Amino acid sequence: MGERPTASLSPAQRRSLETVLELLAAERASVSSVVDERAWRVHVDDSLTGLEVPELREARRIADVGAGAGFPGLVLAVALLAAVTAWVTLATRRADGWRAFPAEKR
């Protein structure tokens, strides 16, 4: 197997994603059922596997259609700082869950 997908993340990017997972776990009506020790693997590592596709890795605009809980779009936004990322979802409950987080943490 190759290098872990998160190996290319900077310490600041890792901290940002750790904060996201902490907020996810702290939210009483979480937007995900995976908020335990598996969360990094399930949400972050899995989201970053898309970077194996050169077109995604080099993209400057990304749309996460059917974003639901915000993955993989949220992780890709942190990993690909030069890209503009948009989330499109019909899952109002999940979108409302992200809006409940403090603005400075989004």
Residue pairs with C-beta under 8 A, 6 or more apart in sequence:
4 45
5 44
5 45
5 48
5 49
5 51
6 14
6 40
6 44
6 45
6 48
8 51
8 79
9 17
9 78
9 79
13 78
13 79
16 78
17 40
17 44
17 75
17 78
19 105
20 74
20 78
21 35
21 39
21 40
21 43
21 44
23 101
23 105
24 30
24 31
24 32
24 35
24 39
24 43
25 35
25 36
25 39
27 97
27 100
27 101
29 93
29 97
30 97
31 68
31 69
31 70
31 93
31 94
31 97
31 98
32 39
32 43
32 69
32 71
34 42
34 43
43 71
43 75
44 75
46 71
46 72
47 71
47 72
47 74
47 75
47 76
48 72
48 75
48 76
48 79
50 56
50 72
50 76
51 57
51 76
51 79
51 80
56 62
56 76
57 80
59 80
59 83
60 82
60 83
60 84
61 83
61 84
61 85
61 86
62 73
62 76
62 77
62 80
62 83
62 84
62 85
62 86
63 73
63 85
63 86
63 87
63 88
64 70
64 72
64 73
64 74
64 76
64 85
64 86
64 87
64 88
65 88
66 88
66 89
66 90
67 73
67 87
67 88
67 89
67 91
67 94
68 89
68 91
68 94
69 91
69 94
69 97
70 87
70 94
70 98
73 85
73 86
73 87
74 85
74 87
76 83
76 85
77 83
77 85
87 95
89 95
98 106
